[in-house]
Structure formats: structure tokens, C-alpha cells
Amino acid sequence: MLRVAALLIAALIAAPACAQTAVNLRATIDAVSPDGATLSLHTRAGEAAKLRLKPGANVVRIVKADIAGVKPGAYIGVAAVPDGDDGLKALEVHIFPEAQRGTGDGHRAFDLAPGGTMTNGAVTVRLQGASGDRLTVHYNGGEQSIRIPADTPVVTFEPGQPADLKPGAAIFVRAVRADDGVYDAARVSVGKDGLVPPM
């Protein structure tokens, strides 16, 4: 029994380490394998990488949206950085379709910029201001006050197809690097009509 307990404890300790291997890839597609399952990429950092899509991988198109859609009741995600003593300043806003309400609910670190965060939640207040509108975004366990400068990119999501993954398209994907050095993913987001996903 002691041996079994020790193995269980070891597994619990090891589990977070495995989960931490996932990374955010921001890249442009250079080439697609004939079966469409492997993408050759170059990342925004200028590095070459390969992405292997799992069978039935979900493709999501990122499309431009209007800031008018960011109103009380909307469910959104906001990448942001600290804004002095006044909460956060948005770097980008994602408007989730109603069917995706609740996606990623919460407030967490995000690697788009130093000190960056991602807040997913429902807009409860939107106030106009000279330096940009200010949103109160509520999620399970808290809320954030976020300023939205006028030039903040705003996007939304729509179902995509494997055919959207073509050379020249810009993608964002959360992937795990396998032992062979290739990244594996079950979902990939791709910019529509040349859009570079701002995330």
C-alpha cells in the first residue's frame, strides 16, 4: 500500500509539469503536407517549427469585429497589461459567440506582452472616456476594470475549415512539443482574409 501511495503522489507531482509543456505559437504557415496534417511554420520570433494536427482538429477563423459589439452582457476575452493605478489597458478584445459563453472564464497570466493577462468574462459596465472606453468584466470569483483604447483590435470567431490552413495564413495555436520536436495540437485559430490574429 505504501508503494501504491508513493506512486500516486509521484503522479500528482508530475501532472502539473506535463501540463506546463503547452505553449502559445504565433506563426505564419509556410507549407502544408499533402494530407493536411502537418504544417511548416515560421513564428513571429523568426524560428522554424512544425505543427502536427490531431485527427479531427478544430479549425477556428478569426475575423474582424466592431467595438459596438462590446456591450453589457457580451461575453469577451481581453488581453491586457497594467494601466498604472487604474486597472488594465487592453491590447486586444475577443467577442465570443453566444454558444461559447463561459469559455476560459477567469483572469490569468498571458504571454502576449510582459506583465500581460487574459480576462475572460461578461461585460457588466461600459463607460465612455476621453482616453478610451472602460469596461468592467466579471468572471467567476472576481472582476477587472479594463480601459479600451480606440485603436484596440477587436475580433470574433467563426467555424473554419482545413482549407483555411494554407501557405501565408497567420495562425495562433496552443500546442505541446512532442519528443520528436514537432508541436501537437487539437485546435488552431487562423486569420481570415490575411488577418493576423492579434492574440
N, C-alpha and C positions, 0 to 999 in steps of 0.2 A: 504493500500500500504506500509506503514511503517513496518507493521508486516511481510509482504512478503519479503521486503528488508532485514529486520533483519534475517529472516530465511535463505535467500540466502547467506548473509555474514557469518552466522554461519556454513553453509555447506561448504563454501570455506575455512574457517579456519580449519574445521575438516578434510577436504580431505587429506592434507599432513600428518596429524597424522596417518590416516589409512594406507597411502602408506608406512609409515616408519615401519610398523609392519613386513614387509618382511625381512627374514634373510637368510643368506647362511648356509646351512647344509652340512658338510663334514662328511661322515659316512660310515660304513660297514653294509650291510644287515645281520641281524640275522635270520629273518624268513619272509615268505610271506603268507598272508592269502589265503585260498582256492580259492577265486575269483580273487586274484592278485591285489586287490585294496588297500590293506593296508600293509605297510612294517614296520617290527620291526627293529629298528636300534640301533647301538651304535656309538656315534660320536667320532671324533678324540680327543675330550676333555674327553672321557670316560663316557659320560652320555647316558642313555637310552632315546629313542624317538620313536614316531610312525609317519609315513608319510602316508597320505591318498591321493591317486592319483585321480584326477578328471576323469570322463568318457572321453575316447579317449586321455588320456595324451600322450604327445610326449616323446618317449624314444630315446636318442641320445647316440651312442657309442663313447667313447674317445679312440683313437688309437695313437700309437707312430708314429711320422713323422720325416723327415730328415731336418736338418737345411738348406740343399741345396734348399729346397722349399721356404725359406725366402729370396726372391729376389725382386728387384724393380718391382712394380706393384702388388705384392701379398697383399691381404687384411688379416690383422692379428690382434690378441689381445695380449697384453703384460702386465702381472702383474709385477710390478717393485717397487723398493724402491729408495730413493735418493742416488746418487752416488757422494757425495761431491759437488764440483762446476761444475761437468761435466755431468749434466743431471741426467739420471736414470740408474739403473742397473737391468736387467731383472731377475725375479725369474722363469718365465715360458713364453713360447710362444705358442699361438694357431694359427694355419693356417686355415682360413675359406675356405671352398669350394666356388667356384665362385658363386654358387646360393645363398650364404649367405653374399655376399659382401654388406657392409653397416650396418651389424648387430652391434648394440650398439655403433655406431660411436661417438667418443669423448674421453675425458680424465676425469677421476673421481676417487674419493677415493675407495679403495678396501681393504677388511679386511684380506687378506692373511697374512700380516705381519704389524707390527707397521709402520705407515707412508706410507703404501702401496698405490699404484694407479693401475688402469687399463686403458690402452690406446688402443682403437680400431681404426684402420685406415689403410691407404695404405702405403706401403713402397715406399719411393721416392729415398732414397740413402742407399747403404750398403757399408761400408768401412771396410777393414780388419785392425786389430790391434793386437799388441802383447798380450794385456790383454783381447782380445775378439773383435769380430766384432762390429761395431757401426751402428745402424740403425737410419734413420730419418723417423718417422712415421707421416704422415699428416692426419688430420681429419678436419671436417667442423669447422672452427674457430681457427685452430692452428696446431702446430706440436710439437713433442717431440724428443729429441736425447736420444737414449737408447743403453747402452752397453750390449752385449750378451756374458756372459762368456761361455767358451767352454762346461761346464757341465750343461748348462741350459736345462731343459726338454722342448721338442718340441712335440706338439701333434696336431692332426686334428680331424675332426668329420665325422661320417657316420651314416646313419639311423640305429636305433636299433629296437628291438622287446621287448614286455613284457617279453618274455622268458629270456632275458638278466638280468632281475632283479631277482636274485637268491641268496640264502644264501652264504655269503663270498664275494660277489661282492662289490666293493667300488663305492660310488656314490657322486655326487655333485648336489645340488638342491637349488634353491631359492624358499622359501616356506613362507607361512603365518600361524602363530599359531592361531587356532580357539579357541573359548571359552572353548571347552572340552579338551584343551591341546594337541590335535593332530595337526600336521602340514599338510596343504593342498598345493598341487602343481599341475600344469598342464604340467610340463616338468621336466624330470630328466635325468641327464647325468651319464653314468655308464662306468667304465673302462673295456676295452676288454681284455680277457685272463689274468685276475689278475692285470691289470694296475690300479694303484691308481691315479685318476685324480689329476694332480698337483695343480689345482686351489683351 
